[in-house]
Amino acid sequence: MTLSALPHRRRAVLVGTTSPDAGAVLPPLARAVRRATVLIALGDAVVIGLALALAWQARLLVDLGRPADPQLSLLTSAGPQILVGWLLVLALLGGYSRRFFGAGVEEYRVILTSSFATAGLTGLICYLLRIELSRGFVLMAFAIGTPALVLHRYGVRLLVHRVRRAGGLVNRVIAVGGAGDIEEICRVLDRERHLGYAVVGACTPDPEAECPVERVGDVSTIRSSCARAGADTVLVARGGYESSEDLRRIAWALEGDDIDLMVVPSLTEVAGPRIQMRPVAGLPLIHLRKPQVDQAGGVSKRLFDVVGSLAALVVLSPVMVLVALAVRLEDRGPVLFRQSRVGWKGTVFRCLKFRSMVRDADRLEQQLREADGHDGALWKNRSDPRVTRVGAFIRRYSLDELPQLFNVLGGQMSLVGPRPQQAWEVETYTGHTHRRLMVRPGMTGLWQVSGRSRLPLDEAVRLDLYYVDNWSLTADLVIMAKTIKAVIGKDGAY
């Protein structure tokens, strides 16, 4: 098997090739990341400076027409000090660490933590030194600056992802392990190109093994293999070492070189926040937390659903009225489509949607399935003749799903969760697929932001099970933000 046979081939340079990418004029990764980090820090400084300026201007407007306030000169001098302190706290907490570069939610957590820490330090210093600094100015500065920093970093992340998909800012990886393990690594990293990892060579114990990338040596030659391939990262698969001593030898061989060493554990479907290292008597034990959705997290998720659905119903009610009128006027049929779905713990409920098909759509479905040669789940026809003109429009922008907000408010569904299933789909479940029913089905989910109608069934199941096992409120917020982008871009909707 060759790398070209993998889906969405990465534009990475393989060892020994003469691809045009091999001679790209990009600087070495470390230098490029350093420059990008400096630019990010400058951007943070500008954002914080603007937030402080807006807070200062608001303070001026409050005092408009009053005698000059001696605090204004204090604000002028305190602003730059808060800016420098904020940046220092951000740096100390790892806000400019390479490991947060362009991936994960930890970067946003650091921003929130640094903002609260800087605000607290500002208050403490003012109290200890008896400085009468305007509380309104401080609160407004951090209230503006914190979300502005998050938006700035999100914009930077989108740019980094675009650069990485074009072949820039990519870590050149040597994969260590068996041929099967390396093939899996290539498949996963190629699927997540925006993370910036390209496998450029393999170190396998079997010189005759067929790998998706060129074999550049084995564990004993790992250092020279990295130098020959120009690699800056070594990724050791589960089958890449037989004992901890082998892993130590790899680490020793790379000492003194600017090469990252990473190990793939047997926890590829477990999110980082659930994993904790606990050294016990010299043993690096991995503690795996239980899924939060089974614990107090379920209460916070339900509260989030109630507040979110109520707010959405208030904001989107005019849109829902217009859609209902359009559906009704097109063919004088019913506005809503009700279908039985299986929800939390196997309970059956009536899932609501705006009707987007002709009135006898269910009767025609089996005929269309047979014509398409598809008798499984996730069946959708891109040119389904049952879809009305209004239905095609509201499907394109997922407006047909807005009535499900009432399902969320009623507790049958959640804003984010696995795809709601029909009874006959649940009857086909095998193995651990029933874990889908451990949480309420969602209006959106990982399946929604990962391809929607284009997803094969096994991938949709994998994403749903990953969500159930690794739920967090932060993940829900990220999925909802990505959903807005997917809906606006009509990604995978029909």
Helices and strands as residue ranges (DSSP letters): G 3-5, G 20-23, H 29-62, H 71-92, G 98-100, H 106-128, H 135-165, E 171-176, H 179-191, G 193-195, E 197-203, E 215-217, G 219-221, H 222-229, E 233-236, G 238-240, H 244-253, E 260-263, G 272-274, E 275-280, E 283-288, G 292-294, H 297-331, E 336-342, G 344-346, E 348-354, H 361-372, H 389-396, G 399-401, H 404-410, E 414-416, H 423-427, G 431-438, E 442-444, G 452-454, H 457-469, H 473-488
